[in-house]
Structure formats: C-alpha cells, structure tokens
Amino acid sequence: MHLKSNDIAFAGIMTALSVIFIMLGCYIDSSTVFFLAAGAYLTGVVEYNCSFVLGLLHTAASFAAGFMLAPDKLYCLTFLCFSIYILAAEYLEAARFKKGMKTGLMWGLKCLAFQILFVAALLVYRYFFGLGDVLFIAGVIAAGEVFWIVYDRAYVMFQRKYGKIFRKKGR
C-alpha cells in the first residue's frame, strides 16, 4: 500500500485541527458538541480526499493525542464515536455511488451504525455514572435519535458548503 506524502501531510494537518477542536470542546463547555462534531467532520474530509485507511489513521491519531491532552477523557470517547460514524457514513456514500447501493439500504446501514455506537456510548455512560429511571432512559434515547438526524444532515451540509475548500484539484 502506497500513501502519498501530500496525503499524509494533509491528514496530519487535519489531525492537528481535530485535536484543537477537541481541546476547545473541553474548555468551552457551552459549545462542546459543536467542537467535537467539527473535529469529527474533518475525519470525513480526510477520508473523502485521501482514503478510508488514512481516515482511520487520522481518527486513531486524533483520539490518541486528544486523550493525552484533553482534561475530560469522556469528550475524547464522544469524539471517537462521532468520527467512527462519519467514517461509516462516508464509506456507505461511496458504496452507494460506486456499487449502486440503494438509498434506503444506505440509510438503514447508517442507522444501524449509529445505533451500535449509541448503545455503546449509553453502556459506557451507565458504567461510569449510572442511568436513572425508565422515563429518563426513554428521553435519552429519543433525544439521541433526533440528534442523529441533525448530526447527519449537518455533516452533509458541511461537505456541500465547506468540503470544496478542502478538496483536491481534479476531484
């Protein structure tokens, strides 16, 4: 497998920006989700411009650096879940166009990827903090489903509006 030096440098710059966003999310509490999502969106930029493998490496490097630098480690886990979802969404979008996957199947697989990550996040949260009664859990699940739709649509809008800034020539 050959990786071009330009791709590695581009991924390194995006990794540094992702870590900066993780750190900003830790220190500016009113915008934590915004900064973590912005850092995760850069994962999609790396995957789109370079490759899936480089996107995975970017996610791993951003998570590792953020975990070492950020004071709140749970934010790093949130960033990791956001980034993994973006990797899955970009992979499914590419499969839709290259292999002719139906849109409904793509959305179903994206929903499945989110549900797996969401359940994993709830289990980690439950392990560290415990969860309340059934009504609270139902509210968290309902809010999570709404968040998924908003997060996915915001990512698509980000790629349409700002993705061209990061795109390589000829793509």
C-alpha positions in Angstrom: 0.0 0.0 0.0 1.5 3.3 -1.1 0.5 6.6 0.6 1.5 9.8 -1.0 3.4 12.3 1.1 0.8 15.0 0.3 -2.0 12.9 1.6 -0.1 12.2 4.8 0.7 15.9 5.3 -2.9 16.8 4.7 -4.1 14.2 7.2 -1.6 15.4 9.7 -2.9 19.0 9.4 -6.5 17.8 9.8 -5.4 15.7 12.8 -3.9 18.8 14.4 -7.1 20.7 13.7 -9.2 17.9 15.2 -7.2 17.9 18.4 -7.6 21.7 18.6 -11.3 21.2 18.3 -11.3 18.5 21.0 -9.4 20.9 23.3 -11.8 23.7 22.6 -14.7 21.5 23.4 -13.2 20.7 26.7 -12.6 24.3 27.7 -15.7 26.0 26.2 -18.5 24.0 27.8 -21.4 25.7 26.1 -20.2 24.5 22.6 -18.7 21.1 23.4 -20.9 19.1 21.0 -20.2 21.7 18.2 -16.4 21.5 18.6 -16.4 17.7 18.8 -18.6 17.4 15.7 -16.4 19.9 13.9 -13.3 17.8 14.7 -15.1 14.6 13.6 -16.2 16.3 10.3 -12.5 16.7 9.5 -12.3 12.9 9.6 -14.8 12.8 6.7 -12.7 15.4 4.8 -9.6 13.2 5.2 -11.5 10.1 4.1 -13.0 11.8 1.1 -9.8 13.3 -0.1 -7.3 10.6 0.7 -8.6 7.1 1.6 -10.5 5.1 4.1 -7.3 3.8 5.7 -5.9 7.3 6.1 -9.3 8.3 7.6 -8.9 5.5 10.2 -5.4 6.6 11.0 -6.5 10.2 11.3 -9.2 9.1 13.8 -6.8 7.0 15.8 -4.2 9.7 15.9 -6.7 12.4 16.8 -8.2 10.3 19.6 -4.8 9.4 21.0 -3.5 12.9 21.0 -6.8 14.3 22.4 -6.8 11.6 25.1 -3.3 12.6 26.2 -4.0 16.4 26.1 -7.7 16.8 27.0 -8.7 17.1 30.6 -12.0 15.4 30.1 -11.5 11.9 28.7 -15.2 11.3 28.0 -15.2 14.0 25.4 -12.5 12.1 23.6 -14.7 9.0 23.6 -17.6 11.1 22.2 -15.2 12.4 19.5 -14.3 8.8 18.7 -17.9 7.8 18.3 -18.6 10.8 16.1 -15.6 10.1 13.9 -16.4 6.4 13.6 -19.9 7.3 12.4 -18.5 9.7 9.9 -16.2 7.0 8.6 -19.1 4.6 8.2 -21.3 7.3 6.6 -18.6 8.3 4.0 -17.9 4.6 3.2 -21.6 4.0 2.7 -21.9 7.1 0.5 -19.0 5.9 -1.7 -20.6 2.4 -1.9 -23.9 4.0 -3.0 -22.3 5.7 -5.9 -19.7 3.1 -6.9 -21.6 -0.1 -6.4 -25.2 1.2 -7.0 -26.4 0.7 -3.4 -30.0 1.8 -3.0 -30.6 4.9 -0.9 -32.9 3.1 1.5 -30.3 0.4 2.2 -27.6 3.1 2.8 -29.8 4.9 5.3 -30.7 1.7 7.0 -27.0 0.8 7.4 -26.2 4.3 8.6 -28.9 4.0 11.2 -27.5 0.6 12.3 -24.0 2.1 12.6 -25.4 4.9 14.8 -27.5 2.6 16.9 -24.4 0.4 17.7 -22.3 3.5 18.6 -25.2 5.0 20.6 -25.8 1.8 22.6 -22.0 1.5 23.3 -22.0 5.2 24.5 -25.0 4.5 26.7 -23.3 1.5 28.3 -20.1 3.4 29.0 -22.2 6.3 30.5 -24.1 3.8 32.6 -20.9 2.2 33.8 -19.4 5.5 34.9 -22.4 7.4 36.1 -25.4 5.1 36.2 -28.7 5.8 34.5 -32.0 7.0 36.1 -35.4 5.5 35.8 -37.1 4.2 32.6 -38.5 7.6 31.7 -35.1 9.2 31.8 -33.7 6.4 29.6 -36.5 6.8 27.1 -35.9 10.5 27.0 -32.2 10.0 26.3 -32.9 7.5 23.5 -35.5 9.9 21.9 -33.0 12.8 22.1 -30.3 10.6 20.6 -32.4 9.7 17.6 -33.2 13.4 16.9 -29.5 14.2 17.4 -28.6 11.5 14.8 -30.7 13.1 12.2 -29.5 16.6 12.9 -25.8 15.4 13.1 -26.0 13.6 9.8 -27.8 16.4 7.9 -25.3 18.9 9.4 -22.4 16.8 8.1 -23.9 16.6 4.6 -24.4 20.4 4.6 -20.8 20.9 5.8 -19.5 18.7 3.0 -21.5 20.6 0.4 -20.7 24.1 1.6 -17.1 23.8 3.0 -15.9 20.5 1.7 -14.8 22.1 -1.6 -12.4 24.2 0.4 -10.5 21.1 1.3 -11.0 19.1 -1.9 -8.0 18.4 -4.1 -7.9 19.6 -7.6 -9.4 17.2 -10.1 -11.9 15.7 -7.7 
